[in-house]
């Protein structure tokens, strides 16, 4: 009889809580720690039917697998907090960080953890019928364990290989195009609106299939997500710099997103309001 693993999730945001919830049928328990977390986080964890524990110490002590899904800026801080508790299970680093940071985290946790898996989530949170992909790279046995956790769920787990950093590189390569394109579309509409030709731009864009320029409602969504996307663009720029590719475009995208930092969580923001925020001095 196969013993089901206990899973722990740190920083269960909208993506983390949903992904962790998908592991429940194949796990003995899925734990999270409410200490220091917001009421919104607690509500997400409850909807995903995650089990609260009293402290991070308890989570680390009990979990066979820990999923780290948090803002990229604190990924190493989270890894340090787990490593200092001498965690000896499988650690899945699934944040939008560059391969060099992934390697540092693997080295840090490799001193105590059984294995470290490099993960990359691409897609929307797996709720309300939506599916997402958790790309994996790393040691075969650990990757197989993670694959088993999500078998039959809304989270697909494509395997990239055994090399640490492959999943991280895929995530940032995709994000560097997809998210930068959304920002460029907003900038283009800002320029067109300033000169009174925004309707004409929409007409031109409508003649091209699949253009982000026709999805004007996404300008507001981009603004509301800027607090997460900006650091991700910095990570992608660092990756480009490390391999000798120009990083200036993504640095500029990050600086543009910074103009929307006070738009976090403003779900009812209109495209015009978002453009007002990005065009102000």
GUMARGU-706547 format. One record per residue: x negated, y, z negated of N, C-alpha, C in turn. Coordinates in nm, 3 decimals. Layout:
N
SITE       n_u       n_v       n_w      ca_u      ca_v      ca_w       c_u       c_v       c_w
SITE         X         Y         Z         X         Y         Z         X         Y         Z
...
***
This chain:
281
SITE       n_u       n_v       n_w      ca_u      ca_v      ca_w       c_u       c_v       c_w
SITE    -0.084    -0.120     0.000     0.000     0.000     0.000    -0.088     0.125     0.000
SITE    -0.064     0.216     0.095    -0.143     0.339     0.106    -0.095     0.441     0.003
SITE    -0.192     0.496    -0.070    -0.159     0.597    -0.170    -0.150     0.733    -0.101
SITE    -0.039     0.801    -0.120    -0.022     0.933    -0.060    -0.108     1.035    -0.134
SITE    -0.176     1.126    -0.060    -0.260     1.226    -0.126    -0.178     1.340    -0.185
SITE    -0.236     1.405    -0.285    -0.180     1.528    -0.340    -0.245     1.644    -0.266
SITE    -0.162     1.740    -0.224    -0.210     1.854    -0.145    -0.196     1.981    -0.227
SITE    -0.294     2.069    -0.216    -0.284     2.201    -0.277    -0.295     2.307    -0.170
SITE    -0.217     2.414    -0.181    -0.223     2.525    -0.087    -0.257     2.652    -0.164
SITE    -0.359     2.723    -0.120    -0.394     2.850    -0.184    -0.343     2.964    -0.096
SITE    -0.295     3.071    -0.161    -0.242     3.188    -0.091    -0.133     3.150     0.009
SITE    -0.021     3.092    -0.036     0.083     3.051     0.059     0.163     3.168     0.116
SITE     0.109     3.231     0.220     0.182     3.335     0.291     0.288     3.272     0.379
SITE     0.339     3.348     0.475     0.446     3.295     0.559     0.400     3.174     0.639
SITE     0.278     3.177     0.690     0.226     3.061     0.763     0.185     2.950     0.667
SITE     0.111     2.985     0.563     0.060     2.883     0.471     0.169     2.803     0.404
SITE     0.274     2.870     0.356     0.384     2.801     0.289     0.456     2.707     0.386
SITE     0.478     2.755     0.508     0.549     2.673     0.607     0.468     2.551     0.647
SITE     0.338     2.570     0.670     0.252     2.458     0.707     0.244     2.357     0.593
SITE     0.222     2.406     0.471     0.214     2.316     0.355     0.344     2.239     0.337
SITE     0.456     2.307     0.359     0.584     2.240     0.346     0.600     2.123     0.443
SITE     0.538     2.134     0.560     0.546     2.027     0.659     0.469     1.902     0.616
SITE     0.378     1.917     0.520     0.300     1.802     0.472     0.375     1.723     0.365
SITE     0.483     1.778     0.313     0.551     1.715     0.198     0.592     1.569     0.221
SITE     0.652     1.534     0.336     0.695     1.395     0.353     0.581     1.294     0.347
SITE     0.460     1.336     0.382     0.346     1.244     0.385     0.252     1.261     0.267
SITE     0.289     1.346     0.172     0.206     1.372     0.054     0.280     1.328    -0.071
SITE     0.204     1.296    -0.174     0.267     1.264    -0.302     0.329     1.389    -0.363
SITE     0.256     1.501    -0.356     0.302     1.630    -0.405     0.231     1.737    -0.326
SITE     0.292     1.855    -0.316     0.225     1.971    -0.256     0.230     2.083    -0.358
SITE     0.113     2.123    -0.406     0.101     2.214    -0.519     0.064     2.355    -0.474
SITE     0.103     2.453    -0.556     0.056     2.590    -0.538     0.051     2.654    -0.676
SITE    -0.025     2.764    -0.687    -0.040     2.832    -0.815     0.022     2.971    -0.810
SITE     0.129     2.996    -0.886     0.198     3.126    -0.883     0.121     3.239    -0.951
SITE     0.018     3.207    -1.030    -0.051     3.309    -1.108    -0.106     3.421    -1.019
SITE    -0.063     3.543    -1.045    -0.111     3.659    -0.970    -0.046     3.679    -0.835
SITE     0.047     3.594    -0.799     0.111     3.604    -0.668     0.240     3.684    -0.678
SITE     0.287     3.737    -0.568     0.404     3.823    -0.566     0.534     3.743    -0.569
SITE     0.644     3.815    -0.594     0.776     3.752    -0.592     0.808     3.700    -0.452
SITE     0.762     3.771    -0.348     0.787     3.726    -0.210     0.715     3.593    -0.184
SITE     0.593     3.581    -0.236     0.518     3.456    -0.220     0.589     3.343    -0.292
SITE     0.636     3.371    -0.413     0.708     3.269    -0.491     0.833     3.224    -0.417
SITE     0.902     3.317    -0.354     1.024     3.282    -0.279     0.989     3.193    -0.159
SITE     0.880     3.226    -0.090     0.838     3.142     0.024     0.803     3.001    -0.023
SITE     0.730     2.993    -0.134     0.690     2.862    -0.187     0.812     2.780    -0.227
SITE     0.911     2.846    -0.284     1.032     2.776    -0.325     1.109     2.725    -0.204
SITE     1.117     2.807    -0.099     1.187     2.763     0.022     1.118     2.643     0.085
SITE     0.985     2.640     0.076     0.908     2.529     0.133     0.903     2.409     0.038
SITE     0.966     2.423    -0.079     0.972     2.318    -0.180     0.834     2.276    -0.229
SITE     0.748     2.376    -0.251     0.616     2.351    -0.307     0.628     2.345    -0.459
SITE     0.540     2.269    -0.522     0.546     2.248    -0.667     0.449     2.342    -0.738
SITE     0.498     2.428    -0.827     0.406     2.520    -0.896     0.324     2.449    -1.004
SITE     0.200     2.495    -1.019     0.115     2.449    -1.130     0.068     2.572    -1.207
SITE     0.021     2.552    -1.326    -0.006     2.665    -1.415    -0.129     2.746    -1.379
SITE    -0.226     2.684    -1.310    -0.351     2.755    -1.284    -0.421     2.696    -1.163
SITE    -0.516     2.771    -1.109    -0.599     2.720    -1.001    -0.682     2.602    -1.048
SITE    -0.723     2.605    -1.175    -0.797     2.492    -1.232    -0.718     2.363    -1.216
SITE    -0.590     2.369    -1.248    -0.505     2.250    -1.240    -0.488     2.206    -1.095
SITE    -0.470     2.302    -1.005    -0.454     2.268    -0.864    -0.580     2.197    -0.811
SITE    -0.696     2.256    -0.839    -0.822     2.199    -0.791    -0.847     2.061    -0.851
SITE    -0.814     2.045    -0.976    -0.836     1.917    -1.043    -0.750     1.806    -0.984
SITE    -0.627     1.839    -0.944    -0.533     1.735    -0.900    -0.535     1.708    -0.750
SITE    -0.566     1.809    -0.670    -0.550     1.796    -0.525    -0.658     1.709    -0.461
SITE    -0.613     1.621    -0.371    -0.706     1.545    -0.286    -0.741     1.624    -0.161
SITE    -0.648     1.711    -0.119    -0.668     1.795    -0.002    -0.625     1.937    -0.038
SITE    -0.710     2.034    -0.009    -0.674     2.175    -0.029    -0.669     2.244     0.106
SITE    -0.559     2.314     0.131    -0.543     2.393     0.252    -0.567     2.540     0.219
SITE    -0.660     2.602     0.289    -0.684     2.745     0.270    -0.630     2.820     0.391
SITE    -0.519     2.891     0.370    -0.459     2.976     0.472    -0.433     3.111     0.407
SITE    -0.524     3.204     0.431    -0.520     3.334     0.364    -0.571     3.441     0.460
SITE    -0.562     3.570     0.424    -0.622     3.673     0.508    -0.771     3.647     0.527
SITE    -0.824     3.664     0.648    -0.964     3.629     0.674    -1.063     3.701     0.583
SITE    -1.031     3.822     0.540    -1.125     3.898     0.457    -1.156     3.829     0.325
SITE    -1.064     3.746     0.274    -1.085     3.682     0.144    -1.113     3.533     0.156
SITE    -1.138     3.483     0.277    -1.158     3.339     0.296    -1.277     3.287     0.215
SITE    -1.388     3.360     0.217    -1.505     3.313     0.142    -1.483     3.327    -0.009
SITE    -1.413     3.429    -0.050    -1.381     3.446    -0.191    -1.298     3.328    -0.241
SITE    -1.200     3.287    -0.162    -1.117     3.172    -0.199    -1.202     3.045    -0.205
SITE    -1.289     3.027    -0.106    -1.376     2.909    -0.105    -1.467     2.907    -0.227
SITE    -1.520     3.023    -0.265    -1.606     3.032    -0.385    -1.528     2.991    -0.509
SITE    -1.403     3.038    -0.519    -1.324     3.009    -0.639    -1.295     2.860    -0.651
SITE    -1.282     2.793    -0.537    -1.260     2.648    -0.538    -1.391     2.574    -0.566
SITE    -1.500     2.619    -0.502    -1.629     2.552    -0.519    -1.679     2.561    -0.662
SITE    -1.658     2.675    -0.728    -1.709     2.690    -0.864    -1.637     2.600    -0.964
SITE    -1.526     2.546    -0.922    -1.453     2.450    -1.007    -1.491     2.306    -0.973
SITE    -1.595     2.292    -0.892    -1.652     2.161    -0.855    -1.548     2.070    -0.789
SITE    -1.479     2.127    -0.694    -1.378     2.050    -0.620    -1.445     1.937    -0.543
SITE    -1.388     1.817    -0.550    -1.451     1.701    -0.487    -1.361     1.633    -0.383
SITE    -1.260     1.705    -0.331    -1.174     1.647    -0.229    -1.204     1.702    -0.091
SITE    -1.103     1.700    -0.003    -1.116     1.751     0.133    -1.064     1.894     0.137
SITE    -1.145     1.985     0.189    -1.109     2.127     0.196    -1.087     2.164     0.342
SITE    -0.967     2.211     0.373    -0.934     2.251     0.510    -0.938     2.402     0.520
SITE    -1.042     2.455     0.582    -1.059     2.599     0.602    -0.990     2.636     0.733
SITE    -0.866     2.686     0.722    -0.783     2.709     0.840    -0.757     2.857     0.865
SITE    -0.850     2.943     0.827    -0.832     3.087     0.844    -0.895     3.138     0.972
SITE    -0.856     3.258     1.012    -0.908     3.319     1.135    -1.043     3.384     1.106
SITE    -1.146     3.299     1.096    -1.281     3.348     1.067    -1.375     3.302     1.177
SITE    -1.490     3.371     1.189    -1.583     3.336     1.296    -1.664     3.212     1.258
SITE    -1.721     3.143     1.356    -1.792     3.017     1.328    -1.906     3.030     1.228
SITE    -1.973     3.144     1.223    -2.082     3.161     1.127    -2.028     3.161     0.984
SITE    -1.917     3.227     0.961    -1.855     3.224     0.827    -1.804     3.084     0.795
SITE    -1.752     3.015     0.895    -1.709     2.878     0.874    -1.825     2.792     0.827
SITE    -1.942     2.811     0.889    -2.060     2.733     0.851    -2.103     2.764     0.707
SITE    -2.092     2.891     0.667    -2.129     2.927     0.530    -2.035     2.862     0.428
SITE    -1.907     2.861     0.460    -1.809     2.799     0.370    -1.833     2.649     0.362
SITE    -1.862     2.586     0.475    -1.889     2.442     0.475    -2.012     2.410     0.391
SITE    -2.113     2.495     0.402    -2.235     2.472     0.323    -2.206     2.491     0.174
SITE    -2.128     2.593     0.142    -2.094     2.621     0.003    -2.018     2.505    -0.060
SITE    -1.915     2.459     0.008    -1.831     2.354    -0.047    -1.892     2.216    -0.031
SITE    -1.987     2.204     0.061    -2.051     2.075     0.083    -2.129     2.025    -0.037
SITE    -2.156     2.115    -0.131    -2.232     2.075    -0.250    -2.146     1.995    -0.348
SITE    -2.012     2.009    -0.334    -1.924     1.937    -0.426    -1.810     1.865    -0.355
SITE    -1.755     1.925    -0.250    -1.640     1.866    -0.182    -1.678     1.738    -0.109
SITE    -1.581     1.650    -0.097    -1.601     1.527    -0.022    -1.627     1.559     0.125
SITE    -1.546     1.649     0.181    -1.560     1.689     0.320    -1.496     1.826     0.340
SITE    -1.543     1.896     0.442    -1.483     2.023     0.482    -1.436     2.008     0.626
SITE    -1.313     2.051     0.652    -1.256     2.045     0.786    -1.234     2.187     0.836
SITE    -1.272     2.211     0.960    -1.252     2.339     1.026    -1.116     2.334     1.095
SITE    -1.026     2.426     1.059    -0.892     2.427     1.117    -0.857     2.560     1.179
SITE    -0.766     2.558     1.275    -0.719     2.681     1.339    -0.571     2.667     1.369
SITE    -0.490     2.753     1.310    -0.346     2.752     1.333    -0.314     2.847     1.448
SITE    -0.249     2.794     1.550    -0.208     2.875     1.665    -0.059     2.852     1.688
SITE     0.019     2.958     1.676     0.163     2.948     1.692     0.235     3.019     1.580
SITE     0.366     3.013     1.583     0.449     3.074     1.479     0.462     2.981     1.360
SITE     0.499     3.034     1.242     0.524     2.946     1.128     0.626     2.838     1.164
SITE     0.600     2.713     1.127     0.688     2.602     1.166     0.816     2.594     1.083
SITE     0.904     2.689     1.107     1.034     2.691     1.040     1.143     2.717     1.144
SITE     1.267     2.686     1.107     1.383     2.710     1.195     1.364     2.650     1.334
SITE     1.311     2.529     1.337     1.297     2.458     1.463     1.171     2.490     1.541
SITE     1.090     2.585     1.494     0.966     2.619     1.564     0.857     2.518     1.530
SITE     0.764     2.502     1.623     0.650     2.413     1.604     0.521     2.492     1.614
SITE     0.416     2.443     1.553     0.286     2.509     1.563     0.179     2.402     1.575
SITE     0.057     2.447     1.604    -0.056     2.355     1.619    -0.166     2.392     1.519
SITE    -0.216     2.291     1.453    -0.331     2.305     1.365    -0.447     2.230     1.429
SITE    -0.530     2.303     1.503    -0.645     2.241     1.568    -0.750     2.206     1.462
SITE    -0.816     2.092     1.481    -0.908     2.042     1.380    -1.043     2.006     1.441
SITE    -1.149     2.033     1.365    -1.281     1.980     1.399    -1.354     1.951     1.268
SITE    -1.440     1.851     1.272    -1.512     1.815     1.150    -1.528     1.665     1.136
SITE    -1.566     1.619     1.018    -1.591     1.476     0.995    -1.468     1.392     1.026
SITE    -1.489     1.280     1.094    -1.379     1.199     1.145    -1.285     1.151     1.035
SITE    -1.338     1.102     0.924    -1.253     1.048     0.818    -1.164     1.156     0.758
SITE    -1.222     1.274     0.734    -1.146     1.384     0.675    -1.040     1.435     0.772
SITE    -1.078     1.447     0.898    -0.983     1.492     1.001    -0.867     1.394     1.011
SITE    -0.898     1.264     1.005    -0.793     1.163     1.012    -0.695     1.176     0.896
SITE    -0.746     1.208     0.777    -0.660     1.227     0.660    -0.565     1.344     0.683
SITE    -0.617     1.454     0.738    -0.534     1.572     0.763    -0.431     1.542     0.872
SITE    -0.472     1.471     0.975    -0.377     1.432     1.080    -0.260     1.353     1.021
SITE    -0.291     1.261     0.929    -0.188     1.180     0.867    -0.090     1.261     0.786
SITE    -0.139     1.368     0.724    -0.050     1.453     0.644     0.060     1.517     0.727
SITE     0.031     1.544     0.854     0.128     1.616     0.938     0.192     1.527     1.044
SITE     0.169     1.397     1.035     0.228     1.305     1.132     0.380     1.315     1.128
SITE     0.441     1.326     1.245     0.585     1.333     1.255     0.647     1.465     1.213
SITE     0.564     1.567     1.189     0.614     1.697     1.143     0.614     1.799     1.256
SITE     0.650     1.923     1.222     0.650     2.031     1.321     0.511     2.089     1.343
SITE     0.410     2.032     1.276     0.271     2.076     1.292     0.194     1.970     1.369
SITE     0.159     1.999     1.494     0.074     1.910     1.572    -0.072     1.933     1.533
SITE    -0.155     1.829     1.541    -0.294     1.841     1.496    -0.392     1.795     1.604
SITE    -0.407     1.873     1.712    -0.503     1.835     1.816    -0.646     1.833     1.762
SITE    -0.723     1.732     1.804    -0.861     1.717     1.760    -0.955     1.777     1.864
SITE    -1.045     1.863     1.820    -1.139     1.927     1.910    -1.274     1.857     1.914
SITE    -1.313     1.793     1.804    -1.444     1.728     1.796    -1.494     1.726     1.653
SITE    -1.618     1.689     1.636    -1.675     1.677     1.502    -1.761     1.797     1.463
SITE    -1.782     1.889     1.555    -1.870     2.003     1.529    -1.799     2.111     1.448
SITE    -1.859     2.151     1.336    -1.804     2.258     1.255    -1.809     2.390     1.330
SITE    -1.698     2.463     1.332    -1.692     2.591     1.400    -1.614     2.588     1.529
SITE    -1.585     2.467     1.581    -1.512     2.459     1.707    -1.369     2.513     1.694
SITE    -1.300     2.473     1.588    -1.163     2.521     1.568    -1.161     2.672     1.545
SITE    -1.255     2.721     1.466    -1.263     2.866     1.440    -1.287     2.943     1.569
SITE    -1.375     2.891     1.654    -1.406     2.959     1.780    -1.283     2.962     1.871
SITE    -1.209     2.851     1.875    -1.089     2.848     1.958    -0.988     2.952     1.912
SITE    -0.965     2.959     1.782    -0.868     3.054     1.728    -0.904     3.197     1.767
SITE    -1.030     3.234     1.749    -1.069     3.372     1.776    -1.077     3.401     1.926
SITE    -1.115     3.301     2.005    -1.116     3.321     2.150    -0.975     3.348     2.200
SITE    -0.879     3.274     2.148    -0.740     3.295     2.187    -0.690     3.430     2.135
SITE    -0.716     3.458     2.008    -0.668     3.583     1.948    -0.728     3.705     2.015
SITE    -0.854     3.695     2.054    -0.921     3.812     2.113    -0.852     3.857     2.240
SITE    -0.790     3.764     2.311    -0.714     3.802     2.430    -0.569     3.836     2.395
SITE    -0.502     3.743     2.325    -0.358     3.758     2.303    -0.325     3.882     2.222
SITE    -0.396     3.905     2.112    -0.363     4.016     2.025    -0.416     4.148     2.079
SITE    -0.533     4.145     2.139    -0.584     4.267     2.201    -0.493     4.312     2.314
SITE    -0.436     4.217     2.386    -0.344     4.252     2.496    -0.220     4.323     2.443
SITE    -0.171     4.279     2.328    -0.054     4.344     2.268    -0.087     4.489     2.229
SITE    -0.205     4.508     2.176    -0.246     4.643     2.137    -0.264     4.730     2.260
SITE    -0.326     4.677     2.365    -0.345     4.754     2.488    -0.211     4.792     2.550
SITE    -0.111     4.702     2.541     0.021     4.735     2.592     0.081     4.853     2.516
SITE     0.063     4.854     2.384     0.116     4.964     2.303     0.045     5.095     2.338
SITE    -0.086     5.089     2.356    -0.162     5.209     2.392    -0.117     5.261     2.529
SITE    -0.094     5.169     2.622    -0.049     5.210     2.756     0.085     5.281     2.749
SITE     0.177     5.230     2.667     0.307     5.296     2.654     0.294     5.428     2.580
SITE     0.201     5.435     2.485     0.179     5.562     2.417     0.133     5.670     2.513
SITE     0.041     5.632     2.604    -0.009     5.727     2.704     0.103     5.767     2.801
SITE     0.181     5.667     2.845     0.289     5.696     2.939     0.396     5.784     2.877
SITE     0.430     5.756     2.752     0.533     5.834     2.683     0.490     5.978     2.664
SITE     0.362     5.997     2.635     0.312     6.132     2.614     0.327     6.219     2.740
SITE     0.330     6.154     2.856     0.343     6.228     2.982     0.480     6.209     3.046
SITE     0.574     6.150     2.971     0.711     6.137     3.021     0.730     6.036     3.132
SITE     0.641     5.938     3.142     0.654     5.839     3.250     0.667     5.697     3.194
SITE     0.715     5.685     3.071     0.726     5.552     3.010     0.830     5.466     3.081
SITE     0.943     5.526     3.125     1.042     5.448     3.199     0.985     5.400     3.332
SITE     0.906     5.483     3.395     0.844     5.444     3.522     0.743     5.332     3.500
SITE     0.670     5.337     3.389     0.575     5.231     3.359     0.648     5.098     3.338
SITE     0.760     5.104     3.268     0.839     4.983     3.244     0.889     4.927     3.378
SITE     0.928     5.014     3.469     0.975     4.969     3.600     0.862     4.902     3.678
SITE     0.744     4.961     3.675     0.628     4.901     3.744     0.595     4.765     3.682
SITE     0.593     4.760     3.548     0.558     4.637     3.480     0.659     4.526     3.506
SITE     0.787     4.565     3.521     0.891     4.467     3.545     0.877     4.394     3.677
SITE     0.797     4.448     3.767     0.774     4.384     3.896     0.663     4.279     3.889
SITE     0.599     4.267     3.772     0.492     4.169     3.754     0.538     4.066     3.651
SITE     0.536     3.942     3.688     0.585     3.835     3.600     0.490     3.812     3.483
SITE     0.548     3.801     3.362     0.470     3.765     3.245     0.387     3.877     3.184
SITE     0.415     4.002     3.218     0.337     4.114     3.164     0.385     4.151     3.024
SITE     0.291     4.169     2.931     0.326     4.217     2.798     0.387     4.356     2.802
SITE     0.364     4.429     2.911     0.415     4.566     2.920     0.568     4.571     2.923
SITE     0.633     4.461     2.960     0.780     4.464     2.963     0.838     4.429     2.826
SITE     0.756     4.382     2.733     0.804     4.341     2.601     0.786     4.456     2.502
SITE     0.858     4.564     2.524     0.837     4.683     2.443     0.876     4.662     2.297
SITE     0.969     4.569     2.270     1.008     4.544     2.131     0.891     4.489     2.049
SITE     0.793     4.433     2.116     0.680     4.374     2.044     0.583     4.481     1.992
SITE     0.598     4.603     2.039     0.513     4.712     1.988     0.534     4.728     1.838
SITE     0.660     4.724     1.795     0.690     4.737     1.652     0.638     4.616     1.574
SITE     0.650     4.497     1.632     0.598     4.376     1.566     0.447     4.384     1.550
SITE     0.380     4.437     1.650     0.235     4.454     1.643     0.198     4.548     1.529
SITE     0.272     4.657     1.518     0.245     4.753     1.410     0.262     4.688     1.273
SITE     0.368     4.609     1.255     0.395     4.547     1.126     0.291     4.442     1.089
SITE     0.223     4.387     1.190     0.123     4.282     1.166    -0.020     4.334     1.171
SITE    -0.034     4.463     1.190    -0.168     4.521     1.209    -0.261     4.493     1.091
SITE    -0.207     4.489     0.970    -0.290     4.467     0.851    -0.359     4.331     0.856
SITE    -0.297     4.233     0.926    -0.359     4.102     0.942    -0.443     4.094     1.068
SITE    -0.394     4.156     1.174    -0.461     4.144     1.302    -0.594     4.221     1.307
SITE    -0.602     4.333     1.237    -0.725     4.412     1.240    -0.846     4.333     1.193
SITE    -0.843     4.275     1.072    -0.956     4.193     1.026    -0.985     4.075     1.119
SITE    -0.881     4.020     1.181    -0.902     3.908     1.274    -0.980     3.955     1.396
SITE    -0.951     4.076     1.444    -1.027     4.130     1.557    -1.172     4.158     1.518
SITE    -1.194     4.197     1.393    -1.333     4.215     1.345    -1.407     4.081     1.347
SITE    -1.337     3.975     1.305    -1.398     3.841     1.307    -1.432     3.800     1.450
SITE    -1.339     3.826     1.542    -1.362     3.792     1.682    -1.478     3.873     1.740
SITE    -1.486     4.000     1.703    -1.597     4.083     1.749    -1.730     4.032     1.696
SITE    -1.732     3.989     1.572    -1.855     3.932     1.514    -1.897     3.806     1.590
SITE    -1.798     3.725     1.628    -1.829     3.604     1.705    -1.892     3.640     1.839
SITE    -1.834     3.740     1.908    -1.889     3.780     2.037    -2.032     3.833     2.022
SITE    -2.052     3.915     1.921    -2.185     3.971     1.897    -2.288     3.862     1.873
SITE    -2.249     3.758     1.799    -2.342     3.651     1.763    -2.387     3.570     1.885
SITE    -2.304     3.567     1.991    -2.342     3.490     2.110    -2.383     3.580     2.226
SITE    -2.402     3.709     2.198    -2.453     3.800     2.299    -2.352     3.858     2.393
SITE    -2.223     3.846     2.360    -2.118     3.907     2.444    -2.083     4.045     2.390
SITE    -2.039     4.136     2.477    -2.002     4.271     2.430    -1.887     4.264     2.329
SITE    -1.903     4.338     2.221    -1.800     4.335     2.116    -1.726     4.467     2.101
SITE    -1.763     4.567     2.183    -1.708     4.701     2.164    -1.556     4.706     2.185
SITE    -1.505     4.630     2.280    -1.360     4.634     2.306    -1.282     4.589     2.184
SITE    -1.324     4.480     2.122    -1.250     4.429     2.005    -1.271     4.519     1.884
SITE    -1.386     4.586     1.873    -1.404     4.684     1.764    -1.303     4.798     1.781
SITE    -1.284     4.840     1.905    -1.188     4.948     1.932    -1.044     4.902     1.903
SITE    -1.013     4.777     1.935    -0.880     4.724     1.905    -0.858     4.725     1.754
SITE    -0.958     4.684     1.679    -0.947     4.685     1.533    -0.924     4.827     1.480
SITE    -0.996     4.923     1.536    -0.980     5.062     1.492    -0.840     5.114     1.526
SITE    -0.787     5.071     1.639    -0.651     5.110     1.677    -0.550     5.051     1.580
SITE    -0.565     4.924     1.548    -0.475     4.858     1.453    -0.479     4.926     1.316
SITE    -0.594     4.981     1.280    -0.607     5.048     1.151    -0.512     5.168     1.139
SITE    -0.472     5.225     1.252    -0.377     5.336     1.248    -0.238     5.291     1.202
SITE    -0.215     5.161     1.204    -0.086     5.105     1.164    -0.092     5.039     1.026
SITE    -0.196     5.062     0.952    -0.213     4.991     0.825    -0.097     5.013     0.729
SITE    -0.032     5.131     0.736     0.078     5.159     0.645     0.212     5.109     0.700
SITE     0.207     5.026     0.805     0.330     4.972     0.864     0.355     4.828     0.820
SITE     0.276     4.780     0.726     0.288     4.640     0.681     0.430     4.610     0.634
SITE     0.485     4.504     0.691     0.615     4.456     0.646     0.734     4.540     0.688
SITE     0.715     4.641     0.774     0.828     4.726     0.816     0.901     4.658     0.931
SITE     0.987     4.563     0.895     1.054     4.480     0.995     1.150     4.561     1.082
SITE     1.203     4.672     1.031     1.303     4.750     1.105     1.241     4.866     1.181
SITE     1.110     4.870     1.191     1.041     4.975     1.267     1.080     4.963     1.414
SITE     1.112     5.075     1.478     1.145     5.074     1.620     1.018     5.093     1.702
SITE     1.021     5.056     1.831     0.903     5.081     1.915     0.863     5.227     1.918
SITE     0.961     5.318     1.925     0.927     5.461     1.927     0.861     5.505     1.796
SITE     0.912     5.454     1.684     0.850     5.488     1.555     0.708     5.433     1.547
SITE     0.688     5.315     1.600     0.554     5.257     1.600     0.459     5.339     1.685
SITE     0.508     5.384     1.800     0.424     5.468     1.886     0.394     5.602     1.820
SITE     0.492     5.657     1.747     0.468     5.781     1.674     0.352     5.764     1.576
SITE     0.348     5.650     1.509     0.244     5.623     1.410     0.107     5.608     1.473
SITE     0.103     5.549     1.592    -0.028     5.524     1.654    -0.084     5.647     1.727
SITE     0.005     5.738     1.766    -0.040     5.855     1.841    -0.069     5.976     1.756
SITE    -0.035     5.968     1.626    -0.062     6.084     1.541    -0.213     6.098     1.520
SITE    -0.259     6.220     1.492    -0.403     6.243     1.474    -0.458     6.162     1.357
***
